Amino acid sequence: MSVADTSYTPKGRALPQRQPLAKVIDSVTFSVIVYAVIVGGIVWLSYSGAQAMGYNWQWYRIPKYFYTVTEDGFQWGEISIGLVKTLTLSSLAFALAVIMGLIVALLRLSGLVICTAVSIGFLELVRNIPLLVLLYLFYYVLGPIFGFDRYWASILCLAVFHSVLISEILRAAINAVAKGQWEAATSIGMSRGQAYRYIILPQSVRFMLPPMTGEAVHMVKSSAIVSVIAVAELTTIGRNIISDTYMSFEIWFTIAAVYMAVTLILSVGVSFVEKRYAVDT
Amino acid sequence: MSRDRPIITFDNVDKFYGDFHALKNISIHVREGERMVVCGPSGSGKSTLIRCINGLEFHNSGVLTVDGVEVYADSKHIFRLRQEVGMVFQQFNLFPHLTVLENLTIGPIKVRKVSPSEAERTARKYLERVRIPEQADKYPSALSGGQQQRVAIARSLCMESRIMLFDEPTSALDPEMINEVLDVMVELADTGMTMVVVTHEMGFARKVADTMVFMDEGEIVETAPPETFFTNPASSRCRAFLDQILDH
């Protein structure tokens, strides 16, 4: 009699039956109910709190900050313009950060004492300064010295800050490629550069994609900090609107939702790319 | 060209890994067209010996020359040399992100600067030689171990190497796949290729070797033609080793 035979019933002790209560607690419906109760509770508390302090909700005034359609035609609103600024700022900074991160990682992996020392020095320097202080350094110290404005100060600052994190991601991803790949590339006469370019880096992409997505999301979020030097991106726009309208609740909820939408879209997009690079070894 | 011309020469070569003395005063030469089989217990320095030949490892003292060119870490000839010397690894080390055909052509195209169409022609010729022309467009992960190792052999052949090194080419294979790889190697030996093979396949060694080398603890203990090596080895260490691996 085979094990898979369904007519087979084990003799001896019966398996313990699950308690009805445990079944209910494990069910999806129950989870959804608990989730709804918690979220609902928070919303209700905030709402009733706002009511109690006499807050005047004015959600109807929000859409015009995204876009307006008047007799002059369609026009983008301030939040949309701020979002575009945030996206260009973050993507420029991210591109720069990847280039710098790759250089730092390759210096670190070069095996040459001086290069390793330079990259570790850079790493420790940047990693041990808070982002806000780094931004002040770039804007108030390096900016006047090298003559760049607040926009470039913020891009460079974000790039430098994230290049350190990215270099560690790249280093780990490069090291994750099997040593035998180096040997095979070397033994067909490839130079170090050729081996990196044709063999090692293409294979390390799949190791770096998940943490790099995290970094891209992190970049979009940390770009909000440049509002302290008044670069006109999403967060700065939010503050400006509030100082004009006093709608702090609605605006901050909206700004938070916009950031969330951007980062979620980013994560979903990359998970598609990840599938493409999912080569099994 | 004379078959007696030494193409690989080790002259008092020593190699250390930290304090570990991996190669002890190795002096040996391989003639052009010679098939040398190196055997010995694990950790005896066989792999280190052949990895020094194409500069995957560098020796610490003594002189090692390949085709008249000295091998050392900062030699500017090292890339040129590695093109002359093909290497087949125990773990195949195919490039998993490239198809079989791309695995074979990337070296010629990027390193030897051969045109892509010519590289592809050469690649298909050698795939034919190792009897897997139909697998050209697959990725290595879709192939069996034996097929992967044959692709690896073809990859080295595509570089038009004059010397082929084999580092335990069948040790990672399932038993039923060993012969398909050995057959390809026997055919290769018949073409007159200079081969240095680290292996425990004594049947193969008997069939193709011109010279048998036995290593133990970093030393070359015995060098002999296969007839004497298998029937009447001079050293007791070698005899003990052969008894162990031939006993079953």
Interface residues (C-beta under 8 A of the other chain):
Chain A: A178 G180 Q181 E183 A184 A185 T186 S187 I188 G189 M190 S191 Q194 Y198 I199 P202 Q203 V279 D280 T281
Chain B: N54 G55 L56 F79 R80 R82 Q83 V85 G86 M87 F89 Q91 N93 L94 F95 P96 H97 I106 G107 K110 V111 R112 Y139 S141 R155 S156 M159
